[in-house]
Structure formats: structure tokens, C-alpha cells
Amino acid sequence: MKSIESNKLNDIAAVYGGPQGELYALLMGQQLHVGGMNASLDLAQRAGVGAGQSGIDLCCGNGGGMRVLVRFREVAAMVGVDLTLRNVERGEQLCREEGLADRIRLVVGDACASGLPEACADFVWGEDAWCYVPDKEKLAAEAARLVRPGGVIAFTDWVEGPVELNPEEARRALSLMNFANVLDVPGYLGLLRGNGCEVQIAEDTERLAMFFDLALKMIEMQLTYDVLATVQFRTEVLKIITESFRFLRDLAQAHKLIQARFVAKRRT
């Protein structure tokens, strides 16, 4: 596991409650994960998430993934847990506007200690968000505690790829993304198996490099003014953003940083 000391949970809440969160929303829309709605549907199909089930989304952001599952996979009910008040308030507003508030509940809380009842969900869900949680051992344990025996833990996350990050690449990438640390695929396999789960899928989605290419094109061809507005029209900051995205794109192309997909079943 690669790690740095500076990024704490409160820092992540500040990120998503400030200009960086506005930038992500501008580039990614409501679905604050790589691949958007289609990635959510793909993961749900692979995990067998569907009609009549209940789920918990740990680090749910504004609840975009939950709205996809309820609307298009006919999931009966979901609870989303997120540390950032702004995310929860925005998610509640969107659920009301879309007529989904009776099936989706969002709460401000720590994904490692949600306070929700044990074995209360058919599935536990996450999309590109567990990378922000410093204590991934506690997070995996909480996911396993919440899902019923025979239920599924399904998530995507940004992880170190099969080509190892060198120390400087790791330091810069973690700082740019506000990650305290980053696991690799074997690291998550160990956590899931250590918490009584049988891993069914653990693989690279091969989406991350394409996402950064798309984001750069959007910034440079269409959204330049909009991005500048999120940083008070400071052109030097825009330059830093594009240079940072190119750096992360290069890591993804080199298979040093990937979006990985995991599906695991809790043993009965």
C-alpha cells in the first residue's frame, strides 16, 4: 500500500464541499465516478443487484449511483452514507426532485462506522470512493458487517495497477487526488477474504485512461470558461489542473493507476 500522511477524513469533506467538488461535478455530472451511469449498470449486472433488493452505498457522494440502481435496476430501497454534508443535502434535493425520496435515504456519517444494523442489506455498494477512506481495513470490515450472509459487496475503486508506482509518482498522485493511501488489487482481495467473503470478480475496468483523455478534451474544447469559474478565473490554476490530469492520464496509460472492479459474496 502506498500512503502519505497529510490527507485525513476532514480534508476529504472539505474537498467535496468546495471548489474541487464543483470541478468534479462539472466534469462528471451527477455520477461522480468513472464511467457514469453505464458503469453502475454494468457493475450491478455483474453483481446480480436488482429488483426487490435493499442496499447500502458507503461513501455515496450525492447518491447518483443509488438513483441509477433504484430507477433502472428496480432496487427497492437504499441507504447512502457520506461524510460530506453538502453531498448529502444535494443528494436529498435530487431524490426529492426525481420522486425517489421514499426509496433512498442519505445520512451524514463515517463509512467505517455507519451505525446501521448488522446484516441489514442484500448488497453493499461503492463507486470510486473508497480510495478516499484512510482505514480500508475498517471499511472492508464495515461492509462485511452490513451485508447479510450470502449477500454481495460490489464496488469500483482507484487502485495501484500491475505496474508499481515509484515513490515520487505515488506521492504526487496521492496529493493530487487527496488520497491518504492507495491499495492494489491483491490488497483488496486480502481484505475481502479476511472478512469472510468469496471474491468473484477483481479486475481492471480499463476505463481510467479514457476518462482522463475525455476530461482533458472537455476542458480544452468546451468547458474552459466553466472550469475557470470554479477557480475564480485564475488561469495559472487552470494550467495546474490540466497538467495534473495529463500526469494522472499518463499513469493510467502505463497501468500504474487503474479503476478496478470487485464483486464478492459474504459466506453463509
Secondary structure as UniProt FT lines:
FT   STRAND          2..3
FT   HELIX           9..16
FT   HELIX           19..28
FT   TURN            29..30
FT   TURN            34..35
FT   HELIX           36..47
FT   TURN            51..52
FT   STRAND          54..58
FT   TURN            61..62
FT   HELIX           64..72
FT   STRAND          77..82
FT   HELIX           85..97
FT   TURN            98..99
FT   TURN            101..103
FT   STRAND          104..108
FT   TURN            111..112
FT   TURN            118..119
FT   STRAND          121..127
FT   HELIX           130..132
FT   HELIX           136..146
FT   STRAND          147..160
FT   HELIX           167..177
FT   STRAND          181..182
FT   HELIX           185..194
FT   TURN            195..196
FT   STRAND          197..204
FT   HELIX           208..221
FT   HELIX           224..230
FT   TURN            231..233
FT   HELIX           235..253
FT   TURN            254..255
FT   STRAND          257..266
//
